[in-house]
Structures are given as C-alpha cells and as structure tokens.
C-alpha cells in the first residue's frame, strides 16, 4: 500500500469549479484546506489529493470518475486529469508515488481502466507513463490560446 502524505484527502468538488478553481486555491496554499471545506459538494466525481512533504505542499493529484471524465473512454474508468508537482519537488520519486496512489484508488473503487491525456511533445511525461505500463490508444486536440495542441490518450487495465 502506498503511503501518501496529504494535506486534504478525497476533496470532492463540483466539475464546474474546474482546475482554475483549484489552481487559485493551490497558489494560496496556507488557506487551501479551509477554503476547500467551504465548497458545497453535490456530486462526488472529482477528487483532489494534496501532497505534503516536510510540512510544505509539494503538489496535487486530480482524479475524475463518471461524468467528470474528459473523454468517454470507459464507463468504469478512472481518469488522472492532473499530476502536478512544484518544480522544487520534481525528480524525487513523488510523481511515481502519486501515480501509484491513483492506481491503488482505482483498484479500491473497482475501476477497470486508468487513463490520462499527455501533451504530444512532453517526452519526459510520455516516457514516465510508458514505464508505468500505459499505452497510447487515441488522441484529442485542444486549443491553447490560438494554438491547436494534441494530447495523446494513454490507458492501463486495472483488472
């Protein structure tokens, strides 16, 4: 079992708040827990796990299930929408811990597949996910400003 130090576990928020909401909270990390507790929870579809190292927020993991998933990959799937580590905490094996924690949650919740999207030019991330057993099955285009970008969709069976 992966031991994941967290600031606030299984923080479920409505999809409408999205990543911008959490990023805003995250940037004010001293008040993250207090503010998250104020969120009115209507659907348990997105979970945020904040990783804390030596008393400092190092990063977070966002997991999506059911209607919160960004693509219709598998009705019993678990999407890793975001694994984020602050620069000063990268290359310490923490991303691996977050990924293993996501796998563990997927199995705990009886999910059949774990999947995510990764930017086509992010070689480090693509190599990391390949080393964790994910394989490419599709892609989707998204717009960043005026620029069209492509995410590769990767997945791994959990059963």
C-alpha positions as CSV (number, residue, x, y, z in Angstrom):
1,X,0.0,0.0,0.0
2,X,1.3,3.4,-1.0
3,X,1.6,5.9,2.0
4,X,0.7,9.3,0.6
5,X,1.2,12.3,2.8
6,X,-1.7,14.6,2.1
7,X,-2.9,18.0,3.1
8,X,-6.6,17.3,2.3
9,X,-7.7,13.9,1.2
10,X,-10.6,13.0,-1.1
11,X,-11.6,16.6,-1.6
12,X,-14.6,16.3,-3.9
13,X,-15.7,19.4,-5.7
14,X,-18.2,20.0,-8.5
15,X,-16.8,19.8,-12.0
16,X,-17.9,23.4,-12.6
17,X,-15.1,24.7,-10.4
18,X,-12.6,23.0,-12.6
19,X,-8.8,23.2,-12.5
20,X,-8.7,27.0,-12.4
21,X,-10.6,27.0,-9.1
22,X,-8.1,24.5,-7.5
23,X,-5.1,26.3,-9.0
24,X,-6.2,29.5,-7.4
25,X,-6.6,27.8,-4.1
26,X,-3.3,25.9,-4.6
27,X,-1.5,29.2,-5.1
28,X,-2.7,30.3,-1.7
29,X,-1.7,27.0,0.0
30,X,-2.0,28.2,3.5
31,X,-5.7,28.5,3.1
32,X,-6.4,25.6,0.8
33,X,-7.8,23.3,3.4
34,X,-10.0,26.0,4.9
35,X,-11.4,27.0,1.5
36,X,-12.0,23.5,0.2
37,X,-14.1,22.8,3.2
38,X,-16.4,25.6,2.2
39,X,-17.2,24.0,-1.2
40,X,-20.7,22.7,-1.4
41,X,-20.5,19.1,-2.6
42,X,-23.3,17.9,-4.9
43,X,-21.5,15.1,-6.8
44,X,-18.5,13.1,-5.8
45,X,-16.9,13.0,-9.2
46,X,-13.6,14.8,-8.9
47,X,-11.1,14.1,-6.1
48,X,-8.1,16.2,-5.3
49,X,-5.2,14.9,-3.2
50,X,-2.6,17.4,-2.0
51,X,0.8,16.0,-1.4
52,X,2.7,17.5,1.6
53,X,6.4,16.9,2.1
54,X,8.1,18.2,5.3
55,X,5.1,20.4,6.1
56,X,5.0,22.0,2.6
57,X,2.6,21.4,-0.2
58,X,4.6,19.7,-2.9
59,X,1.8,19.1,-5.5
60,X,-1.5,17.5,-6.1
61,X,-3.3,14.8,-7.9
62,X,-6.8,15.2,-9.5
63,X,-8.8,12.1,-10.3
64,X,-12.1,12.0,-12.3
65,X,-14.8,9.4,-12.4
66,X,-18.2,9.1,-14.1
67,X,-19.3,12.4,-15.8
68,X,-16.2,14.3,-14.7
69,X,-14.1,12.3,-17.1
70,X,-13.0,14.5,-20.1
71,X,-13.5,11.7,-22.7
72,X,-15.8,8.7,-23.0
73,X,-13.0,6.1,-22.6
74,X,-14.7,3.6,-20.3
75,X,-17.8,3.9,-18.2
76,X,-15.9,2.2,-15.4
77,X,-12.7,4.2,-15.9
78,X,-10.6,6.4,-13.7
79,X,-9.0,9.5,-15.3
80,X,-5.9,11.1,-13.9
81,X,-6.7,14.6,-15.0
82,X,-3.7,16.1,-13.3
83,X,-0.5,15.1,-11.6
84,X,1.3,18.3,-10.6
85,X,4.5,18.8,-8.6
86,X,6.1,22.1,-7.8
87,X,9.4,22.5,-9.6
88,X,11.4,22.2,-6.3
89,X,9.8,18.8,-5.6
90,X,10.3,17.3,-9.1
91,X,12.7,14.4,-9.7
92,X,12.3,12.9,-6.2
93,X,10.1,10.0,-7.0
94,X,7.0,11.9,-5.9
95,X,5.3,11.6,-9.3
96,X,5.7,7.8,-9.0
97,X,4.0,7.9,-5.6
98,X,1.1,10.0,-6.9
99,X,0.7,7.6,-9.8
100,X,0.8,4.5,-7.6
101,X,-1.7,6.2,-5.3
102,X,-4.1,6.7,-8.3
103,X,-3.7,3.1,-9.3
104,X,-4.5,2.0,-5.8
105,X,-7.6,4.2,-5.7
106,X,-8.7,2.8,-9.0
107,X,-8.5,-0.8,-7.7
108,X,-10.1,0.2,-4.4
109,X,-13.0,1.7,-6.3
110,X,-13.2,-1.4,-8.7
111,X,-12.3,0.7,-11.8
112,X,-11.4,-1.4,-14.9
113,X,-9.1,1.1,-16.6
114,X,-6.8,4.0,-15.6
115,X,-6.3,6.6,-18.3
116,X,-5.0,10.1,-18.9
117,X,-4.0,12.6,-21.6
118,X,-0.5,13.8,-22.1
119,X,0.8,16.6,-24.4
120,X,2.3,15.1,-27.6
121,X,5.6,17.0,-27.0
122,X,6.1,16.2,-23.3
123,X,8.7,13.4,-23.8
124,X,9.5,13.1,-20.1
125,X,5.9,12.5,-19.2
126,X,5.3,10.1,-22.1
127,X,8.4,8.1,-21.0
128,X,7.2,8.1,-17.4
129,X,3.8,6.9,-18.3
130,X,5.2,4.2,-20.6
131,X,7.4,3.0,-17.7
132,X,4.2,2.7,-15.6
133,X,2.5,0.5,-18.2
134,X,0.3,2.9,-20.0
135,X,-0.2,2.6,-23.8
136,X,-1.5,5.1,-26.4
137,X,-5.0,4.3,-27.7
138,X,-6.1,7.6,-29.1
139,X,-5.6,11.4,-29.2
140,X,-7.6,14.6,-28.9
141,X,-7.0,18.2,-30.0
142,X,-7.3,21.1,-27.7
143,X,-6.8,24.8,-28.2
144,X,-4.4,26.8,-26.1
145,X,-4.8,30.5,-26.9
146,X,-4.8,30.4,-30.8
147,X,-2.6,27.3,-31.0
148,X,-4.1,23.9,-31.6
149,X,-2.3,21.2,-29.5
150,X,-2.6,17.4,-29.3
151,X,-2.9,15.2,-26.3
152,X,-2.1,11.5,-26.6
153,X,-4.6,9.4,-24.7
154,X,-3.0,6.6,-22.7
155,X,-4.5,3.8,-20.7
156,X,-3.8,0.8,-18.5
157,X,-6.1,-2.0,-17.4
158,X,-6.5,-2.2,-13.6
159,X,-8.3,-5.6,-13.5
